[in-house]
Amino acid sequence: MLFLKRNMPRVVSVLILVIVFSLMAVNVFAAGENFGQNAYTWLQSQIWFIALLIVAVICVPFIMKKMWMQLAGFLVLAAIVLYIVNDPTALKSLGSTIWSKVFN
């Protein structure tokens, strides 16, 4: 984590550049009747790739320091987070399942 503490301004600036350039490179999704759905679909796909990039950046120090168990734990947590980012309705169904098991 020392790597991230020292290089956080660089990581943030790279993420900002990626977001800005991806916004500039995208076709206008305002065409058509369902602007909101088009914007949601586009934003959801962009957020998934940004989250994947963040996971890759965080994995580098674990690999460099040969911290294999921490890497494995982080990858399990990252897989769960990436699944939720990819399919946000899964979090709602998980919450309703837990609610029904606990209170019924």
CNS distance restraints for C-alpha pairs under 8 A (distance, minus, plus):
assign (resid   1 and name CA) (resid   5 and name CA) 6.38 0.50 0.50
assign (resid   1 and name CA) (resid  61 and name CA) 7.07 0.50 0.50
assign (resid   2 and name CA) (resid   6 and name CA) 6.22 0.50 0.50
assign (resid   3 and name CA) (resid   7 and name CA) 6.05 0.50 0.50
assign (resid   3 and name CA) (resid  61 and name CA) 6.44 0.50 0.50
assign (resid   4 and name CA) (resid   8 and name CA) 5.25 0.50 0.50
assign (resid   4 and name CA) (resid  11 and name CA) 7.98 0.50 0.50
assign (resid   4 and name CA) (resid  58 and name CA) 7.55 0.50 0.50
assign (resid   7 and name CA) (resid  11 and name CA) 6.26 0.50 0.50
assign (resid   8 and name CA) (resid  12 and name CA) 6.03 0.50 0.50
assign (resid   9 and name CA) (resid  13 and name CA) 6.06 0.50 0.50
assign (resid  10 and name CA) (resid  14 and name CA) 6.12 0.50 0.50
assign (resid  11 and name CA) (resid  15 and name CA) 6.21 0.50 0.50
assign (resid  12 and name CA) (resid  16 and name CA) 6.15 0.50 0.50
assign (resid  13 and name CA) (resid  17 and name CA) 6.16 0.50 0.50
assign (resid  14 and name CA) (resid  18 and name CA) 6.14 0.50 0.50
assign (resid  15 and name CA) (resid  19 and name CA) 6.18 0.50 0.50
assign (resid  15 and name CA) (resid  50 and name CA) 7.65 0.50 0.50
assign (resid  16 and name CA) (resid  20 and name CA) 6.10 0.50 0.50
assign (resid  17 and name CA) (resid  21 and name CA) 5.99 0.50 0.50
assign (resid  18 and name CA) (resid  22 and name CA) 5.95 0.50 0.50
assign (resid  19 and name CA) (resid  23 and name CA) 6.12 0.50 0.50
assign (resid  20 and name CA) (resid  24 and name CA) 6.28 0.50 0.50
assign (resid  21 and name CA) (resid  25 and name CA) 6.08 0.50 0.50
assign (resid  22 and name CA) (resid  26 and name CA) 6.24 0.50 0.50
assign (resid  29 and name CA) (resid  35 and name CA) 6.96 0.50 0.50
assign (resid  29 and name CA) (resid  38 and name CA) 6.05 0.50 0.50
assign (resid  29 and name CA) (resid  39 and name CA) 6.57 0.50 0.50
assign (resid  30 and name CA) (resid  35 and name CA) 5.25 0.50 0.50
assign (resid  30 and name CA) (resid  38 and name CA) 7.39 0.50 0.50
assign (resid  30 and name CA) (resid  39 and name CA) 7.67 0.50 0.50
assign (resid  31 and name CA) (resid  35 and name CA) 7.06 0.50 0.50
assign (resid  34 and name CA) (resid  38 and name CA) 6.32 0.50 0.50
assign (resid  35 and name CA) (resid  39 and name CA) 6.08 0.50 0.50
assign (resid  36 and name CA) (resid  40 and name CA) 6.09 0.50 0.50
assign (resid  37 and name CA) (resid  41 and name CA) 6.10 0.50 0.50
assign (resid  38 and name CA) (resid  42 and name CA) 6.16 0.50 0.50
assign (resid  39 and name CA) (resid  43 and name CA) 5.98 0.50 0.50
assign (resid  40 and name CA) (resid  44 and name CA) 5.94 0.50 0.50
assign (resid  41 and name CA) (resid  45 and name CA) 6.34 0.50 0.50
assign (resid  42 and name CA) (resid  46 and name CA) 6.31 0.50 0.50
assign (resid  43 and name CA) (resid  47 and name CA) 6.05 0.50 0.50
assign (resid  44 and name CA) (resid  48 and name CA) 6.32 0.50 0.50
assign (resid  44 and name CA) (resid  85 and name CA) 7.60 0.50 0.50
assign (resid  44 and name CA) (resid  86 and name CA) 7.21 0.50 0.50
assign (resid  45 and name CA) (resid  49 and name CA) 6.65 0.50 0.50
assign (resid  45 and name CA) (resid  86 and name CA) 7.65 0.50 0.50
assign (resid  46 and name CA) (resid  50 and name CA) 6.28 0.50 0.50
assign (resid  47 and name CA) (resid  51 and name CA) 6.03 0.50 0.50
assign (resid  47 and name CA) (resid  85 and name CA) 7.50 0.50 0.50
assign (resid  48 and name CA) (resid  52 and name CA) 6.15 0.50 0.50
assign (resid  48 and name CA) (resid  82 and name CA) 6.89 0.50 0.50
assign (resid  48 and name CA) (resid  85 and name CA) 6.12 0.50 0.50
assign (resid  48 and name CA) (resid  86 and name CA) 6.14 0.50 0.50
assign (resid  49 and name CA) (resid  53 and name CA) 6.17 0.50 0.50
assign (resid  50 and name CA) (resid  54 and name CA) 6.25 0.50 0.50
assign (resid  51 and name CA) (resid  55 and name CA) 6.23 0.50 0.50
assign (resid  51 and name CA) (resid  82 and name CA) 7.00 0.50 0.50
assign (resid  52 and name CA) (resid  56 and name CA) 6.27 0.50 0.50
assign (resid  52 and name CA) (resid  82 and name CA) 7.31 0.50 0.50
assign (resid  53 and name CA) (resid  57 and name CA) 6.22 0.50 0.50
assign (resid  54 and name CA) (resid  58 and name CA) 6.18 0.50 0.50
assign (resid  55 and name CA) (resid  59 and name CA) 6.15 0.50 0.50
assign (resid  55 and name CA) (resid  78 and name CA) 6.73 0.50 0.50
assign (resid  56 and name CA) (resid  60 and name CA) 6.57 0.50 0.50
assign (resid  57 and name CA) (resid  61 and name CA) 7.92 0.50 0.50
assign (resid  58 and name CA) (resid  62 and name CA) 7.45 0.50 0.50
assign (resid  59 and name CA) (resid  63 and name CA) 6.32 0.50 0.50
assign (resid  59 and name CA) (resid  71 and name CA) 6.60 0.50 0.50
assign (resid  59 and name CA) (resid  74 and name CA) 8.00 0.50 0.50
assign (resid  60 and name CA) (resid  64 and name CA) 6.10 0.50 0.50
assign (resid  61 and name CA) (resid  65 and name CA) 6.01 0.50 0.50
assign (resid  62 and name CA) (resid  66 and name CA) 5.90 0.50 0.50
assign (resid  62 and name CA) (resid  67 and name CA) 5.03 0.50 0.50
assign (resid  62 and name CA) (resid  68 and name CA) 6.91 0.50 0.50
assign (resid  62 and name CA) (resid  70 and name CA) 7.04 0.50 0.50
assign (resid  62 and name CA) (resid  71 and name CA) 5.69 0.50 0.50
assign (resid  63 and name CA) (resid  67 and name CA) 6.31 0.50 0.50
assign (resid  63 and name CA) (resid  68 and name CA) 7.10 0.50 0.50
assign (resid  63 and name CA) (resid  71 and name CA) 7.32 0.50 0.50
assign (resid  67 and name CA) (resid  71 and name CA) 6.15 0.50 0.50
assign (resid  68 and name CA) (resid  72 and name CA) 6.10 0.50 0.50
assign (resid  69 and name CA) (resid  73 and name CA) 6.19 0.50 0.50
assign (resid  70 and name CA) (resid  74 and name CA) 6.00 0.50 0.50
assign (resid  71 and name CA) (resid  75 and name CA) 6.01 0.50 0.50
assign (resid  72 and name CA) (resid  76 and name CA) 6.30 0.50 0.50
assign (resid  73 and name CA) (resid  77 and name CA) 6.35 0.50 0.50
assign (resid  74 and name CA) (resid  78 and name CA) 5.88 0.50 0.50
assign (resid  75 and name CA) (resid  79 and name CA) 5.91 0.50 0.50
assign (resid  76 and name CA) (resid  80 and name CA) 6.47 0.50 0.50
assign (resid  77 and name CA) (resid  81 and name CA) 6.32 0.50 0.50
assign (resid  78 and name CA) (resid  82 and name CA) 5.93 0.50 0.50
assign (resid  79 and name CA) (resid  83 and name CA) 6.05 0.50 0.50
assign (resid  80 and name CA) (resid  84 and name CA) 6.33 0.50 0.50
assign (resid  81 and name CA) (resid  85 and name CA) 6.13 0.50 0.50
assign (resid  82 and name CA) (resid  86 and name CA) 5.98 0.50 0.50
assign (resid  83 and name CA) (resid  87 and name CA) 6.07 0.50 0.50
assign (resid  84 and name CA) (resid  88 and name CA) 5.11 0.50 0.50
assign (resid  84 and name CA) (resid  89 and name CA) 7.81 0.50 0.50
assign (resid  84 and name CA) (resid  90 and name CA) 6.40 0.50 0.50
assign (resid  84 and name CA) (resid  91 and name CA) 6.27 0.50 0.50
assign (resid  87 and name CA) (resid  91 and name CA) 7.85 0.50 0.50
assign (resid  88 and name CA) (resid  92 and name CA) 7.23 0.50 0.50
assign (resid  89 and name CA) (resid  93 and name CA) 6.37 0.50 0.50
assign (resid  90 and name CA) (resid  94 and name CA) 6.03 0.50 0.50
assign (resid  91 and name CA) (resid  95 and name CA) 6.08 0.50 0.50
assign (resid  92 and name CA) (resid  96 and name CA) 6.21 0.50 0.50
assign (resid  93 and name CA) (resid  97 and name CA) 6.08 0.50 0.50
assign (resid  94 and name CA) (resid  98 and name CA) 6.21 0.50 0.50
assign (resid  95 and name CA) (resid  99 and name CA) 6.08 0.50 0.50
assign (resid  96 and name CA) (resid 100 and name CA) 6.11 0.50 0.50
assign (resid  97 and name CA) (resid 101 and name CA) 6.23 0.50 0.50
assign (resid  98 and name CA) (resid 102 and name CA) 6.12 0.50 0.50
assign (resid  99 and name CA) (resid 103 and name CA) 5.94 0.50 0.50
assign (resid  99 and name CA) (resid 104 and name CA) 7.87 0.50 0.50
assign (resid 100 and name CA) (resid 104 and name CA) 5.33 0.50 0.50
